[in-house]
Amino acid sequence: MEQFEQYYRLPQDVVGHDAALLSYWDQMPARAQLRLLESGITVSTLGELKMLADELSRD
C-alpha cells in the first residue's frame, strides 16, 4: 500500500499574519475559505481577499 503525505495549508499560509486579513478571513464563507486553502494562492491586500471571497463563494 502506498503512503501519501497530505499537506494542509493554514489561513496564515494564504493571508500571512496581517490582523486585518485574518479578521476578514473569519467572516468569509466557508466555501471560499476552502477553495483558497486548496489552491496555491496567497493574498496580500484586504481588497484582493474581499474580491476573491466574493468570486469563490458564488461558484
C-alpha distance matrix in Angstrom:
0.0 3.8 6.5 9.6 13.0 15.5 19.2 21.8 25.4 28.3 31.8 33.1 30.7 32.5 36.1 36.4 38.5 41.6 43.0 44.3 41.1 39.1 41.8 41.6 37.8 38.2 40.6 38.4 36.9 33.3 32.3 33.7 32.1 28.6 29.2 30.4 27.6 25.1 27.2 28.1 31.7 33.9 37.3 40.4 43.2 44.0 45.3 42.2 40.0 42.5 42.4 38.6 38.5 41.0 39.3 35.8 37.0 38.9 36.1
3.8 0.0 3.8 6.4 9.9 12.6 16.1 19.1 22.5 25.6 29.0 30.2 27.6 29.4 33.0 33.3 35.6 38.6 40.2 41.5 38.2 36.4 39.3 39.0 35.3 36.0 38.3 36.1 34.8 31.3 30.2 31.3 29.6 26.3 26.6 27.6 24.8 22.2 24.1 24.7 28.4 30.6 34.1 37.1 40.0 41.0 42.3 39.1 37.1 39.7 39.5 35.7 35.9 38.5 36.7 33.3 34.8 36.7 34.0
6.5 3.8 0.0 3.8 6.6 9.6 13.0 16.0 19.4 22.4 26.0 27.0 24.6 26.6 30.1 30.2 32.3 35.5 37.0 38.5 35.3 33.3 36.2 36.2 32.4 33.1 35.7 33.6 32.6 29.1 28.4 29.3 27.3 24.1 24.8 25.4 22.3 20.2 22.2 22.7 26.3 28.1 31.6 34.5 37.4 38.3 39.9 36.8 34.7 37.4 37.5 33.7 33.8 36.6 35.1 31.7 33.1 35.4 32.9
9.6 6.4 3.8 0.0 3.8 6.3 9.7 12.7 16.1 19.2 22.7 23.8 21.2 23.1 26.6 26.9 29.2 32.2 33.8 35.1 31.8 30.0 33.0 32.8 29.1 29.9 32.4 30.2 29.3 25.8 25.0 25.7 23.8 20.6 21.1 21.7 18.7 16.4 18.4 18.9 22.5 24.5 27.9 30.9 33.8 34.7 36.2 33.1 31.0 33.7 33.7 30.0 30.1 33.0 31.4 28.0 29.6 31.9 29.5
13.0 9.9 6.6 3.8 0.0 3.8 6.5 9.9 13.1 16.1 19.7 20.5 18.0 20.2 23.6 23.6 25.7 28.9 30.5 32.1 28.9 27.0 30.1 30.2 26.5 27.4 30.1 28.1 27.6 24.2 23.8 24.2 21.8 19.0 19.8 19.7 16.5 14.8 16.8 16.9 20.4 21.9 25.3 28.0 31.1 32.0 33.8 30.8 28.7 31.5 31.8 28.2 28.3 31.4 30.1 26.8 28.4 31.0 28.9
15.5 12.6 9.6 6.3 3.8 0.0 3.8 6.4 9.9 13.0 16.4 17.6 15.3 17.2 20.6 21.0 23.1 26.1 27.6 28.9 25.7 23.8 26.7 26.7 22.9 23.8 26.4 24.4 23.8 20.5 20.1 20.5 18.1 15.2 16.2 16.3 12.9 11.4 13.8 14.3 17.6 19.1 22.4 25.3 28.1 28.8 30.5 27.6 25.3 28.0 28.4 24.8 24.7 27.8 26.7 23.3 24.8 27.5 25.5
19.2 16.1 13.0 9.7 6.5 3.8 0.0 3.8 6.5 9.7 13.2 14.0 11.6 13.8 17.1 17.3 19.5 22.5 24.1 25.6 22.3 20.5 23.7 23.8 20.1 21.3 24.1 22.2 22.1 19.1 18.9 18.7 16.0 13.8 14.7 14.0 10.5 9.8 11.8 11.8 14.8 15.8 19.1 21.8 24.7 25.6 27.5 24.6 22.4 25.3 25.9 22.4 22.4 25.8 24.9 21.7 23.3 26.3 24.7
21.8 19.1 16.0 12.7 9.9 6.4 3.8 0.0 3.8 6.6 10.0 11.5 9.6 11.4 14.6 15.1 17.2 20.0 21.2 22.5 19.3 17.3 20.3 20.3 16.6 17.6 20.4 18.6 18.6 15.6 15.8 15.6 12.6 10.6 12.2 11.4 7.6 7.9 10.5 11.1 13.4 14.2 17.0 19.8 22.3 22.8 24.8 22.2 19.6 22.3 23.2 19.8 19.4 22.9 22.3 19.0 20.4 23.6 22.4
25.4 22.5 19.4 16.1 13.1 9.9 6.5 3.8 0.0 3.8 6.8 8.0 5.9 7.7 10.9 11.4 13.7 16.4 17.9 19.1 15.8 14.1 17.3 17.3 13.8 15.3 18.1 16.4 17.1 14.6 15.0 14.0 10.8 9.8 11.1 9.2 5.7 7.4 9.0 9.0 10.6 10.8 13.4 16.1 18.7 19.2 21.4 18.8 16.3 19.3 20.4 17.1 17.0 20.6 20.3 17.3 18.9 22.2 21.4
28.3 25.6 22.4 19.2 16.1 13.0 9.7 6.6 3.8 0.0 3.8 5.3 5.2 7.0 9.1 9.4 10.9 13.6 14.6 16.1 13.2 10.9 14.1 14.6 11.1 12.4 15.6 14.5 15.7 13.5 14.8 13.6 10.0 10.2 12.1 9.9 6.9 9.9 11.4 11.5 11.9 11.1 12.8 15.0 17.2 17.4 20.0 18.0 15.1 17.9 19.6 16.8 16.1 19.9 20.3 17.6 18.6 22.2 22.1
31.8 29.0 26.0 22.7 19.7 16.4 13.2 10.0 6.8 3.8 0.0 3.8 5.3 5.2 6.2 7.5 8.9 10.8 11.6 12.6 9.5 7.4 10.6 10.9 7.5 9.3 12.4 11.4 13.3 11.9 13.4 11.6 8.1 9.7 11.4 8.7 7.0 10.7 11.6 11.8 11.0 9.6 10.3 12.3 14.0 13.8 16.5 14.8 11.7 14.4 16.5 14.0 13.2 17.0 17.8 15.5 16.5 20.1 20.5
33.1 30.2 27.0 23.8 20.5 17.6 14.0 11.5 8.0 5.3 3.8 0.0 3.8 5.3 5.2 4.4 5.8 8.5 10.2 11.9 9.3 7.6 11.3 12.2 9.7 11.7 14.8 14.4 16.7 15.6 17.1 14.9 11.7 13.2 14.5 11.3 9.8 13.2 13.4 12.5 11.6 9.2 9.9 10.9 13.2 13.7 16.8 15.3 12.8 15.9 18.0 15.9 15.6 19.4 20.3 18.4 19.6 23.2 23.6
30.7 27.6 24.6 21.2 18.0 15.3 11.6 9.6 5.9 5.2 5.3 3.8 0.0 3.8 6.0 5.8 8.6 11.2 13.5 14.8 11.7 10.7 14.4 14.7 11.9 14.3 17.1 15.8 17.6 16.3 17.0 14.8 11.8 12.6 13.1 9.8 8.1 10.9 10.6 9.1 8.9 7.0 9.1 10.9 13.8 15.0 17.5 15.2 13.2 16.7 18.0 15.4 15.9 19.6 19.7 17.6 19.5 22.8 22.7
32.5 29.4 26.6 23.1 20.2 17.2 13.8 11.4 7.7 7.0 5.2 5.3 3.8 0.0 3.8 6.0 9.3 10.6 12.9 13.2 9.6 9.5 12.9 12.3 9.6 12.7 14.9 13.1 15.0 14.2 14.6 11.8 9.4 10.9 10.8 7.1 6.9 9.9 9.0 8.0 6.4 4.4 5.9 8.5 11.0 12.0 14.1 11.6 9.5 13.1 14.2 11.7 12.3 15.9 16.1 14.3 16.3 19.5 19.6
36.1 33.0 30.1 26.6 23.6 20.6 17.1 14.6 10.9 9.1 6.2 5.2 6.0 3.8 0.0 3.8 6.6 7.0 9.4 9.6 6.2 6.8 10.3 10.0 8.3 11.6 13.6 12.6 15.3 15.3 16.2 13.2 10.9 13.3 13.5 9.8 10.2 13.5 12.5 11.5 9.1 6.0 5.1 6.1 8.2 9.1 11.9 10.2 8.2 11.6 13.5 11.8 12.3 15.8 16.7 15.6 17.2 20.4 21.2
36.4 33.3 30.2 26.9 23.6 21.0 17.3 15.1 11.4 9.4 7.5 4.4 5.8 6.0 3.8 0.0 3.8 5.8 8.8 10.3 7.9 7.9 11.6 12.3 10.9 13.6 16.2 15.8 18.6 18.3 19.5 16.7 14.0 16.1 16.6 12.9 12.5 15.7 14.9 13.2 11.5 8.0 7.8 7.6 10.1 11.5 14.6 13.3 11.7 15.1 17.1 15.6 16.1 19.6 20.4 19.3 20.9 24.2 24.9
38.5 35.6 32.3 29.2 25.7 23.1 19.5 17.2 13.7 10.9 8.9 5.8 8.6 9.3 6.6 3.8 0.0 3.8 6.2 8.8 7.8 7.0 10.2 12.1 11.3 13.2 16.0 16.5 19.6 19.4 21.3 18.7 15.9 18.2 19.3 15.8 15.1 18.6 18.2 16.9 15.1 11.7 11.0 10.0 11.7 12.4 16.0 15.5 13.6 16.5 19.1 18.0 17.9 21.4 22.8 21.7 22.8 26.3 27.3
41.6 38.6 35.5 32.2 28.9 26.1 22.5 20.0 16.4 13.6 10.8 8.5 11.2 10.6 7.0 5.8 3.8 0.0 3.8 5.6 5.4 6.2 8.6 10.2 10.5 12.7 14.8 15.5 19.0 19.6 21.4 18.6 16.3 19.2 19.9 16.5 16.7 20.2 19.5 18.3 15.9 12.4 10.4 8.6 9.2 9.5 13.2 13.5 11.9 14.3 17.1 16.8 16.7 19.8 21.6 21.1 22.1 25.3 26.8
43.0 40.2 37.0 33.8 30.5 27.6 24.1 21.2 17.9 14.6 11.6 10.2 13.5 12.9 9.4 8.8 6.2 3.8 0.0 3.8 5.5 5.1 6.0 8.6 9.7 10.9 12.9 14.5 18.1 18.9 21.3 18.8 16.4 19.6 20.9 17.8 17.9 21.7 21.5 20.8 18.4 15.2 13.1 11.7 11.3 10.3 14.1 15.1 13.0 14.6 17.9 17.9 17.0 19.9 22.2 21.7 22.0 25.3 27.2
44.3 41.5 38.5 35.1 32.1 28.9 25.6 22.5 19.1 16.1 12.6 11.9 14.8 13.2 9.6 10.3 8.8 5.6 3.8 0.0 3.8 5.5 5.1 6.2 8.5 10.2 11.1 12.6 16.4 17.9 20.0 17.2 15.6 19.1 20.0 17.1 18.0 21.6 21.1 20.8 17.9 14.9 12.1 10.7 9.2 7.3 10.9 12.4 10.5 11.5 14.9 15.4 14.5 17.0 19.6 19.6 19.8 22.9 25.0
41.1 38.2 35.3 31.8 28.9 25.7 22.3 19.3 15.8 13.2 9.5 9.3 11.7 9.6 6.2 7.9 7.8 5.4 5.5 3.8 0.0 3.8 5.4 5.2 6.0 8.8 10.1 10.5 14.1 15.3 17.0 14.0 12.3 15.7 16.4 13.4 14.3 17.9 17.3 17.1 14.2 11.4 8.7 8.2 7.4 5.8 9.5 9.9 7.5 9.3 12.5 12.3 11.7 14.6 16.8 16.4 17.1 20.2 22.0
39.1 36.4 33.3 30.0 27.0 23.8 20.5 17.3 14.1 10.9 7.4 7.6 10.7 9.5 6.8 7.9 7.0 6.2 5.1 5.5 3.8 0.0 3.8 5.4 4.9 6.5 9.1 10.0 13.4 13.9 16.2 13.9 11.4 14.5 16.0 13.3 13.4 17.1 17.3 17.4 15.2 12.6 10.9 11.0 11.0 9.5 13.0 13.1 10.1 11.8 15.0 14.2 12.9 16.2 18.3 17.3 17.5 21.0 22.6
41.8 39.3 36.2 33.0 30.1 26.7 23.7 20.3 17.3 14.1 10.6 11.3 14.4 12.9 10.3 11.6 10.2 8.6 6.0 5.1 5.4 3.8 0.0 3.8 5.4 5.4 7.0 9.3 12.8 14.0 16.7 14.7 12.7 16.2 17.8 15.6 16.0 19.7 20.1 20.5 18.2 15.8 13.6 13.6 12.5 10.0 13.2 14.2 11.2 11.7 15.4 15.2 13.2 15.9 18.7 18.0 17.5 20.9 23.0
41.6 39.0 36.2 32.8 30.2 26.7 23.8 20.3 17.3 14.6 10.9 12.2 14.7 12.3 10.0 12.3 12.1 10.2 8.6 6.2 5.2 5.4 3.8 0.0 3.8 5.3 5.2 6.5 10.2 12.1 14.3 11.9 10.7 14.5 15.6 13.6 14.8 18.3 18.4 19.2 16.4 14.6 12.0 12.5 10.9 7.9 10.4 11.4 8.2 8.1 11.8 11.9 9.7 12.2 15.1 14.7 14.2 17.4 19.7
37.8 35.3 32.4 29.1 26.5 22.9 20.1 16.6 13.8 11.1 7.5 9.7 11.9 9.6 8.3 10.9 11.3 10.5 9.7 8.5 6.0 4.9 5.4 3.8 0.0 3.8 5.4 5.3 8.6 9.4 11.7 9.4 7.4 11.0 12.5 10.5 11.2 14.8 15.3 16.3 14.0 12.6 10.9 12.3 11.8 9.6 12.1 11.8 8.1 9.0 12.2 11.0 8.8 12.0 14.3 13.0 12.8 16.4 18.1
38.2 36.0 33.1 29.9 27.4 23.8 21.3 17.6 15.3 12.4 9.3 11.7 14.3 12.7 11.6 13.6 13.2 12.7 10.9 10.2 8.8 6.5 5.4 5.3 3.8 0.0 3.8 5.7 8.4 8.9 12.1 11.0 8.8 12.1 14.4 13.1 13.2 16.7 17.9 19.2 17.4 16.1 14.7 16.0 15.3 12.8 15.2 15.4 11.7 11.9 15.2 14.1 11.3 14.1 16.7 15.1 14.0 17.6 19.5
40.6 38.3 35.7 32.4 30.1 26.4 24.1 20.4 18.1 15.6 12.4 14.8 17.1 14.9 13.6 16.2 16.0 14.8 12.9 11.1 10.1 9.1 7.0 5.2 5.4 3.8 0.0 3.8 6.7 8.8 11.6 10.5 9.6 13.0 14.9 14.1 15.1 18.2 19.1 20.8 18.6 17.6 15.6 17.0 15.6 12.4 14.1 14.8 11.3 10.2 13.5 13.1 9.7 11.7 14.8 13.8 12.1 15.4 17.9
38.4 36.1 33.6 30.2 28.1 24.4 22.2 18.6 16.4 14.5 11.4 14.4 15.8 13.1 12.6 15.8 16.5 15.5 14.5 12.6 10.5 10.0 9.3 6.5 5.3 5.7 3.8 0.0 3.8 6.3 8.3 6.8 6.6 10.1 11.4 10.9 12.5 15.2 16.0 18.0 15.8 15.4 13.8 15.8 14.7 11.9 13.0 12.8 9.3 8.4 10.9 9.9 6.4 8.7 11.4 10.0 8.6 12.1 14.3
36.9 34.8 32.6 29.3 27.6 23.8 22.1 18.6 17.1 15.7 13.3 16.7 17.6 15.0 15.3 18.6 19.6 19.0 18.1 16.4 14.1 13.4 12.8 10.2 8.6 8.4 6.7 3.8 0.0 3.8 5.4 5.5 6.5 8.8 10.3 11.1 12.6 14.6 15.9 18.5 16.8 17.3 16.2 18.7 17.8 15.3 15.8 15.2 11.9 10.8 12.5 10.9 7.2 8.8 10.8 8.8 6.4 9.9 11.8
33.3 31.3 29.1 25.8 24.2 20.5 19.1 15.6 14.6 13.5 11.9 15.6 16.3 14.2 15.3 18.3 19.4 19.6 18.9 17.9 15.3 13.9 14.0 12.1 9.4 8.9 8.8 6.3 3.8 0.0 3.8 5.5 5.0 6.1 8.6 9.9 10.4 12.2 14.3 17.1 16.2 17.0 16.7 19.5 19.4 17.3 18.3 17.1 13.6 13.5 14.9 12.6 9.5 11.6 12.8 9.9 8.1 11.7 12.5
32.3 30.2 28.4 25.0 23.8 20.1 18.9 15.8 15.0 14.8 13.4 17.1 17.0 14.6 16.2 19.5 21.3 21.4 21.3 20.0 17.0 16.2 16.7 14.3 11.7 12.1 11.6 8.3 5.4 3.8 0.0 3.8 5.5 5.2 6.3 8.7 10.0 10.7 12.5 15.8 15.0 16.5 16.6 19.8 19.8 18.1 18.4 16.7 13.7 13.6 14.0 11.3 8.8 10.4 10.6 7.2 5.8 9.0 9.1
33.7 31.3 29.3 25.7 24.2 20.5 18.7 15.6 14.0 13.6 11.6 14.9 14.8 11.8 13.2 16.7 18.7 18.6 18.8 17.2 14.0 13.9 14.7 11.9 9.4 11.0 10.5 6.8 5.5 5.5 3.8 0.0 3.8 5.5 5.2 6.2 8.6 10.0 10.7 13.5 12.1 13.3 13.0 16.2 16.1 14.5 14.8 12.9 10.0 10.2 10.6 7.6 5.4 7.9 8.1 4.9 5.0 8.6 9.2
32.1 29.6 27.3 23.8 21.8 18.1 16.0 12.6 10.8 10.0 8.1 11.7 11.8 9.4 10.9 14.0 15.9 16.3 16.4 15.6 12.3 11.4 12.7 10.7 7.4 8.8 9.6 6.6 6.5 5.0 5.5 3.8 0.0 3.8 5.6 5.3 6.1 8.6 10.0 12.5 11.3 12.0 12.0 15.2 15.6 14.3 15.4 13.6 10.2 11.3 12.6 9.6 7.6 10.9 11.5 8.5 8.7 12.4 12.8
28.6 26.3 24.1 20.6 19.0 15.2 13.8 10.6 9.8 10.2 9.7 13.2 12.6 10.9 13.3 16.1 18.2 19.2 19.6 19.1 15.7 14.5 16.2 14.5 11.0 12.1 13.0 10.1 8.8 6.1 5.2 5.5 3.8 0.0 3.8 5.4 5.0 6.1 8.6 11.7 11.7 13.2 14.2 17.7 18.6 17.7 18.7 16.4 13.4 14.7 15.3 11.9 10.4 13.3 13.0 9.4 9.9 13.2 12.5
29.2 26.6 24.8 21.1 19.8 16.2 14.7 12.2 11.1 12.1 11.4 14.5 13.1 10.8 13.5 16.6 19.3 19.9 20.9 20.0 16.4 16.0 17.8 15.6 12.5 14.4 14.9 11.4 10.3 8.6 6.3 5.2 5.6 3.8 0.0 3.8 5.5 5.2 6.3 9.7 9.5 11.9 13.0 16.7 17.7 17.2 17.5 14.8 12.4 13.8 13.5 9.8 9.4 11.9 10.6 7.1 8.9 11.6 10.4
30.4 27.6 25.4 21.7 19.7 16.3 14.0 11.4 9.2 9.9 8.7 11.3 9.8 7.1 9.8 12.9 15.8 16.5 17.8 17.1 13.4 13.3 15.6 13.6 10.5 13.1 14.1 10.9 11.1 9.9 8.7 6.2 5.3 5.4 3.8 0.0 3.8 5.4 5.1 7.4 6.4 8.2 9.4 13.1 14.4 14.3 15.1 12.2 9.8 12.1 12.2 8.5 8.8 12.0 11.2 8.4 10.6 13.6 13.0
27.6 24.8 22.3 18.7 16.5 12.9 10.5 7.6 5.7 6.9 7.0 9.8 8.1 6.9 10.2 12.5 15.1 16.7 17.9 18.0 14.3 13.4 16.0 14.8 11.2 13.2 15.1 12.5 12.6 10.4 10.0 8.6 6.1 5.0 5.5 3.8 0.0 3.8 5.5 7.5 8.0 9.3 11.3 14.7 16.5 16.6 18.0 15.3 12.6 15.1 15.7 12.2 12.0 15.3 14.8 11.7 13.4 16.6 15.8
25.1 22.2 20.2 16.4 14.8 11.4 9.8 7.9 7.4 9.9 10.7 13.2 10.9 9.9 13.5 15.7 18.6 20.2 21.7 21.6 17.9 17.1 19.7 18.3 14.8 16.7 18.2 15.2 14.6 12.2 10.7 10.0 8.6 6.1 5.2 5.4 3.8 0.0 3.8 6.9 8.6 11.1 13.6 17.2 19.2 19.5 20.4 17.3 15.1 17.5 17.4 13.6 13.8 16.7 15.3 12.0 14.1 16.7 15.1
27.2 24.1 22.2 18.4 16.8 13.8 11.8 10.5 9.0 11.4 11.6 13.4 10.6 9.0 12.5 14.9 18.2 19.5 21.5 21.1 17.3 17.3 20.1 18.4 15.3 17.9 19.1 16.0 15.9 14.3 12.5 10.7 10.0 8.6 6.3 5.1 5.5 3.8 0.0 3.8 5.4 8.7 11.4 15.1 17.2 18.0 18.6 15.2 13.7 16.4 15.7 12.0 13.2 16.0 14.2 11.6 14.4 16.7 15.0
28.1 24.7 22.7 18.9 16.9 14.3 11.8 11.1 9.0 11.5 11.8 12.5 9.1 8.0 11.5 13.2 16.9 18.3 20.8 20.8 17.1 17.4 20.5 19.2 16.3 19.2 20.8 18.0 18.5 17.1 15.8 13.5 12.5 11.7 9.7 7.4 7.5 6.9 3.8 0.0 3.8 6.7 10.1 13.4 16.1 17.7 18.5 15.0 14.0 17.3 16.6 13.3 15.1 18.0 16.3 14.3 17.4 19.6 18.2
31.7 28.4 26.3 22.5 20.4 17.6 14.8 13.4 10.6 11.9 11.0 11.6 8.9 6.4 9.1 11.5 15.1 15.9 18.4 17.9 14.2 15.2 18.2 16.4 14.0 17.4 18.6 15.8 16.8 16.2 15.0 12.1 11.3 11.7 9.5 6.4 8.0 8.6 5.4 3.8 0.0 3.8 6.6 10.1 12.5 14.1 14.7 11.2 10.5 13.9 13.2 10.2 12.4 15.2 13.9 12.4 15.6 17.9 17.1
33.9 30.6 28.1 24.5 21.9 19.1 15.8 14.2 10.8 11.1 9.6 9.2 7.0 4.4 6.0 8.0 11.7 12.4 15.2 14.9 11.4 12.6 15.8 14.6 12.6 16.1 17.6 15.4 17.3 17.0 16.5 13.3 12.0 13.2 11.9 8.2 9.3 11.1 8.7 6.7 3.8 0.0 3.8 6.7 9.7 11.8 13.0 9.9 9.3 13.0 13.2 10.8 12.8 15.9 15.4 14.3 17.1 19.7 19.5
37.3 34.1 31.6 27.9 25.3 22.4 19.1 17.0 13.4 12.8 10.3 9.9 9.1 5.9 5.1 7.8 11.0 10.4 13.1 12.1 8.7 10.9 13.6 12.0 10.9 14.7 15.6 13.8 16.2 16.7 16.6 13.0 12.0 14.2 13.0 9.4 11.3 13.6 11.4 10.1 6.6 3.8 0.0 3.8 6.1 8.0 9.4 6.6 6.2 10.0 10.5 9.0 11.0 13.9 14.0 13.7 16.2 18.7 19.2
40.4 37.1 34.5 30.9 28.0 25.3 21.8 19.8 16.1 15.0 12.3 10.9 10.9 8.5 6.1 7.6 10.0 8.6 11.7 10.7 8.2 11.0 13.6 12.5 12.3 16.0 17.0 15.8 18.7 19.5 19.8 16.2 15.2 17.7 16.7 13.1 14.7 17.2 15.1 13.4 10.1 6.7 3.8 0.0 3.8 7.0 8.8 7.2 7.8 11.1 12.1 11.7 13.5 16.1 16.7 16.9 19.1 21.6 22.5
43.2 40.0 37.4 33.8 31.1 28.1 24.7 22.3 18.7 17.2 14.0 13.2 13.8 11.0 8.2 10.1 11.7 9.2 11.3 9.2 7.4 11.0 12.5 10.9 11.8 15.3 15.6 14.7 17.8 19.4 19.8 16.1 15.6 18.6 17.7 14.4 16.5 19.2 17.2 16.1 12.5 9.7 6.1 3.8 0.0 3.8 5.5 5.3 6.4 8.8 10.1 10.8 12.3 14.4 15.6 16.4 18.2 20.5 21.9
44.0 41.0 38.3 34.7 32.0 28.8 25.6 22.8 19.2 17.4 13.8 13.7 15.0 12.0 9.1 11.5 12.4 9.5 10.3 7.3 5.8 9.5 10.0 7.9 9.6 12.8 12.4 11.9 15.3 17.3 18.1 14.5 14.3 17.7 17.2 14.3 16.6 19.5 18.0 17.7 14.1 11.8 8.0 7.0 3.8 0.0 3.8 5.4 5.1 6.1 8.6 9.9 10.4 12.3 14.2 15.2 16.3 18.6 20.6
45.3 42.3 39.9 36.2 33.8 30.5 27.5 24.8 21.4 20.0 16.5 16.8 17.5 14.1 11.9 14.6 16.0 13.2 14.1 10.9 9.5 13.0 13.2 10.4 12.1 15.2 14.1 13.0 15.8 18.3 18.4 14.8 15.4 18.7 17.5 15.1 18.0 20.4 18.6 18.5 14.7 13.0 9.4 8.8 5.5 3.8 0.0 3.8 5.4 5.1 6.2 8.6 9.8 10.7 12.4 14.2 15.5 17.1 19.2
42.2 39.1 36.8 33.1 30.8 27.6 24.6 22.2 18.8 18.0 14.8 15.3 15.2 11.6 10.2 13.3 15.5 13.5 15.1 12.4 9.9 13.1 14.2 11.4 11.8 15.4 14.8 12.8 15.2 17.1 16.7 12.9 13.6 16.4 14.8 12.2 15.3 17.3 15.2 15.0 11.2 9.9 6.6 7.2 5.3 5.4 3.8 0.0 3.8 5.5 5.1 6.2 8.5 9.9 10.6 12.0 14.1 15.8 17.2
40.0 37.1 34.7 31.0 28.7 25.3 22.4 19.6 16.3 15.1 11.7 12.8 13.2 9.5 8.2 11.7 13.6 11.9 13.0 10.5 7.5 10.1 11.2 8.2 8.1 11.7 11.3 9.3 11.9 13.6 13.7 10.0 10.2 13.4 12.4 9.8 12.6 15.1 13.7 14.0 10.5 9.3 6.2 7.8 6.4 5.1 5.4 3.8 0.0 3.8 5.4 5.1 6.0 8.5 9.9 10.3 11.9 14.3 15.9
42.5 39.7 37.4 33.7 31.5 28.0 25.3 22.3 19.3 17.9 14.4 15.9 16.7 13.1 11.6 15.1 16.5 14.3 14.6 11.5 9.3 11.8 11.7 8.1 9.0 11.9 10.2 8.4 10.8 13.5 13.6 10.2 11.3 14.7 13.8 12.1 15.1 17.5 16.4 17.3 13.9 13.0 10.0 11.1 8.8 6.1 5.1 5.5 3.8 0.0 3.8 5.5 5.1 6.2 8.6 10.0 10.6 12.6 14.9
42.4 39.5 37.5 33.7 31.8 28.4 25.9 23.2 20.4 19.6 16.5 18.0 18.0 14.2 13.5 17.1 19.1 17.1 17.9 14.9 12.5 15.0 15.4 11.8 12.2 15.2 13.5 10.9 12.5 14.9 14.0 10.6 12.6 15.3 13.5 12.2 15.7 17.4 15.7 16.6 13.2 13.2 10.5 12.1 10.1 8.6 6.2 5.1 5.4 3.8 0.0 3.8 5.5 5.2 6.2 8.6 10.1 11.1 13.1
38.6 35.7 33.7 30.0 28.2 24.8 22.4 19.8 17.1 16.8 14.0 15.9 15.4 11.7 11.8 15.6 18.0 16.8 17.9 15.4 12.3 14.2 15.2 11.9 11.0 14.1 13.1 9.9 10.9 12.6 11.3 7.6 9.6 11.9 9.8 8.5 12.2 13.6 12.0 13.3 10.2 10.8 9.0 11.7 10.8 9.9 8.6 6.2 5.1 5.5 3.8 0.0 3.8 5.4 5.1 5.8 8.3 10.0 11.2
38.5 35.9 33.8 30.1 28.3 24.7 22.4 19.4 17.0 16.1 13.2 15.6 15.9 12.3 12.3 16.1 17.9 16.7 17.0 14.5 11.7 12.9 13.2 9.7 8.8 11.3 9.7 6.4 7.2 9.5 8.8 5.4 7.6 10.4 9.4 8.8 12.0 13.8 13.2 15.1 12.4 12.8 11.0 13.5 12.3 10.4 9.8 8.5 6.0 5.1 5.5 3.8 0.0 3.8 5.6 5.3 5.9 8.6 10.5
41.0 38.5 36.6 33.0 31.4 27.8 25.8 22.9 20.6 19.9 17.0 19.4 19.6 15.9 15.8 19.6 21.4 19.8 19.9 17.0 14.6 16.2 15.9 12.2 12.0 14.1 11.7 8.7 8.8 11.6 10.4 7.9 10.9 13.3 11.9 12.0 15.3 16.7 16.0 18.0 15.2 15.9 13.9 16.1 14.4 12.3 10.7 9.9 8.5 6.2 5.2 5.4 3.8 0.0 3.8 5.7 5.5 6.5 9.3
39.3 36.7 35.1 31.4 30.1 26.7 24.9 22.3 20.3 20.3 17.8 20.3 19.7 16.1 16.7 20.4 22.8 21.6 22.2 19.6 16.8 18.3 18.7 15.1 14.3 16.7 14.8 11.4 10.8 12.8 10.6 8.1 11.5 13.0 10.6 11.2 14.8 15.3 14.2 16.3 13.9 15.4 14.0 16.7 15.6 14.2 12.4 10.6 9.9 8.6 6.2 5.1 5.6 3.8 0.0 3.8 5.6 5.5 7.0
35.8 33.3 31.7 28.0 26.8 23.3 21.7 19.0 17.3 17.6 15.5 18.4 17.6 14.3 15.6 19.3 21.7 21.1 21.7 19.6 16.4 17.3 18.0 14.7 13.0 15.1 13.8 10.0 8.8 9.9 7.2 4.9 8.5 9.4 7.1 8.4 11.7 12.0 11.6 14.3 12.4 14.3 13.7 16.9 16.4 15.2 14.2 12.0 10.3 10.0 8.6 5.8 5.3 5.7 3.8 0.0 3.8 5.5 5.7
37.0 34.8 33.1 29.6 28.4 24.8 23.3 20.4 18.9 18.6 16.5 19.6 19.5 16.3 17.2 20.9 22.8 22.1 22.0 19.8 17.1 17.5 17.5 14.2 12.8 14.0 12.1 8.6 6.4 8.1 5.8 5.0 8.7 9.9 8.9 10.6 13.4 14.1 14.4 17.4 15.6 17.1 16.2 19.1 18.2 16.3 15.5 14.1 11.9 10.6 10.1 8.3 5.9 5.5 5.6 3.8 0.0 3.8 5.8
38.9 36.7 35.4 31.9 31.0 27.5 26.3 23.6 22.2 22.2 20.1 23.2 22.8 19.5 20.4 24.2 26.3 25.3 25.3 22.9 20.2 21.0 20.9 17.4 16.4 17.6 15.4 12.1 9.9 11.7 9.0 8.6 12.4 13.2 11.6 13.6 16.6 16.7 16.7 19.6 17.9 19.7 18.7 21.6 20.5 18.6 17.1 15.8 14.3 12.6 11.1 10.0 8.6 6.5 5.5 5.5 3.8 0.0 3.8
36.1 34.0 32.9 29.5 28.9 25.5 24.7 22.4 21.4 22.1 20.5 23.6 22.7 19.6 21.2 24.9 27.3 26.8 27.2 25.0 22.0 22.6 23.0 19.7 18.1 19.5 17.9 14.3 11.8 12.5 9.1 9.2 12.8 12.5 10.4 13.0 15.8 15.1 15.0 18.2 17.1 19.5 19.2 22.5 21.9 20.6 19.2 17.2 15.9 14.9 13.1 11.2 10.5 9.3 7.0 5.7 5.8 3.8 0.0
